[in-house]
Amino acid sequence: MDLLLRRTRELELQIDEYLDIVVRGALLFKEGVKYYIKGQADQFEEHVVLIDQMESRADSLRRSIETRLYLETLIPEFRGDVLGLLESSDKVMNRATETLTQFKVESPEILEDLKPMFMDLTDSTTAAVESMVLAIRSYFRELEKVRDHINKVMFYENESDSIGDKIKRLVFSKDIDLSRKIHMRYFVSHIEGIADEAEDVCDRLAIATIKRHL
């Protein structure tokens, strides 16, 4: 992160750690959903606990970074953009944690023939978050690579939408109770929403990158 954060190694390390946590949170989410779908209850419960702990750590670290940026008047010309990126990426982490927790609370029924598609949806959503983090890292280190990573986020977000729409169409073609259809659709939308949040981060990041070029 030497291009933007030359003045403080500690802040650089904190932001790196924060982004590491976001990636680990996304991976915990992916594995948690897969354990749920496979009926591996103990492993699923463990991942619900772990992602909640990870979210708490991310919140604490984000607040620490924000405090340093203000109190030490670091990178004042870009501080607002950095704070915005941290806060918007925090929404991604929160959405993943909330969604996995809702799997625990509501125990949705996933029809057997739809399970592989739910896993594909989770994979593409997680890939969007991972590419989002790479895009943010590039904002600090290699500005010229931001666009490539943003394009990957957009690709995976579109893929998530496509898979999600296919699942919803199949769900509503089933001869099952409407309540069961709506419940499955609800969880499809929640998983898709994580990729949507990652896309929102990249919209903000694209503007911040343009400002760095000016």
BELGI-V393413 format. One record per residue. N is the residue number from 1. PSI is psi in whole degrees, -180 to 180 (999 if undefined). Layout:
# BELGI-V393413
n	psi
N	PSI
N	PSI
This chain:
# BELGI-V393413
n	psi
1	22
2	-22
3	-33
4	-29
5	47
6	-25
7	-20
8	115
9	-35
10	-43
11	-40
12	-45
13	-37
14	-44
15	-40
16	-44
17	-41
18	-46
19	-36
20	-42
21	-40
22	-43
23	-46
24	-36
25	-42
26	-40
27	-38
28	-40
29	-48
30	-48
31	-36
32	-45
33	-42
34	-39
35	-38
36	-49
37	-35
38	-5
39	21
40	83
41	-42
42	-46
43	-37
44	-49
45	-40
46	-41
47	-31
48	-44
49	-45
50	-42
51	-32
52	-41
53	-39
54	-40
55	-41
56	-41
57	-41
58	-42
59	-45
60	-44
61	-40
62	-44
63	-37
64	-43
65	-45
66	-42
67	-44
68	-42
69	-38
70	-51
71	-33
72	6
73	49
74	148
75	57
76	-33
77	-20
78	3
79	-44
80	-40
81	-43
82	-45
83	-42
84	-39
85	-40
86	-45
87	-40
88	-34
89	-27
90	-33
91	-33
92	-48
93	-43
94	-41
95	-40
96	-44
97	-45
98	-42
99	-45
100	-37
101	-38
102	-31
103	-41
104	-44
105	-44
106	-16
107	62
108	147
109	124
110	116
111	145
112	-43
113	-12
114	-9
115	-45
116	-35
117	-36
118	-38
119	-41
120	-41
121	-43
122	-39
123	-47
124	-36
125	-44
126	-40
127	-35
128	-42
129	-43
130	-42
131	-34
132	-45
133	-41
134	-37
135	-42
136	-43
137	-41
138	-30
139	-35
140	-31
141	-49
142	84
143	-32
144	-15
145	-5
146	-46
147	-41
148	-45
149	-36
150	-41
151	-35
152	-39
153	-45
154	-39
155	-50
156	-33
157	-43
158	-38
159	-40
160	-45
161	-43
162	-46
163	-43
164	-43
165	-39
166	-42
167	-46
168	-42
169	-43
170	-41
171	-47
172	-4
173	-8
174	150
175	69
176	171
177	145
178	-37
179	-38
180	-37
181	-47
182	-37
183	-44
184	-41
185	-39
186	-44
187	-32
188	-46
189	-37
190	-41
191	-45
192	-36
193	-27
194	-45
195	-36
196	-42
197	-39
198	-38
199	-40
200	-40
201	-43
202	-30
203	-44
204	-41
205	-38
206	-42
207	-43
208	-37
209	-41
210	-42
211	-35
212	-29
213	-20
214	999
